[in-house]
Amino acid sequence: MQHDIRLRAAARAIYDACFPTEEIAPVGFDEAERFGTIHYRRAVEAARAARLNLLFDTGRQLPLFEGMSL
């Protein structure tokens, strides 16, 4: 994901927030990216989902729970 620095930064922020210690994820973000660990793939998936929500749901309050609409 070297070509999209904003998506990579978002994935790193999610990875660091969700997997802050070695007890949860055995390697840091850079190694996880290099080896394509499940922790890394999930962080990238979350960053992509967040980006889509931020791009296409402008001006709308996001629901706190799935299935709720305002």
N, C-alpha and C positions, 0 to 999 in steps of 0.2 A: 504494500500500500504506500510505497514511497512517493508515488506521483501525486497523491492527494493529501497535502500536509494538514489541511483542516480536519479531514476525516480521521487521519492518523492521530492528531492531537486529541480529538474527541474520544477516540477509542482508548488512548492512553489514560485520559482522565477517568473514563468509566472503569478501565482495568484497575487503576490504582485505588479507586473508591470501593470497588467490589472485592478486590483481592489484595488487601493492604499488607498482609503478612505472609511469611513463608509457610505458615500453617495452612493457609487457604490455597495459595498458589506457590508451587515450589520454585518458580523462577520469576525474574523481573520482566517487565514489558518487552524489552528489546530481545531477550532470549525467547520469550513466548512467541514473539512475532517471527523470529528466525525459524523456529521449529513448528510453528502453526499449531500451538496447543489449543485444546478445547477452551481454555480460559480466554485466550486471545481471540479465537473465532467468535465467541459469545460477545466479547467487548466490541468487536467490529460490527457484529449484527445489531447490537444495541445502538451504536453510533449511527449506523445507516438508518435505522428506524427513527431515531431522534431527528436526524436531518430531514427525513421525509415529512415528519410531523411539523417541524418548524417551517419548512418551505411551503407546505400546502394548506396549513391550518391557520394562516395569519388572521389575526383579529378575532379569533374564536377562543373562548375559554375551554381548555381541555378538561374533560371529566376526571374526577379522582379515581373512579372505579370504572372498569370496562362495562359497557352496556348502559351507562347512565348518559343521558343527554340533557342539555340545558336549553 
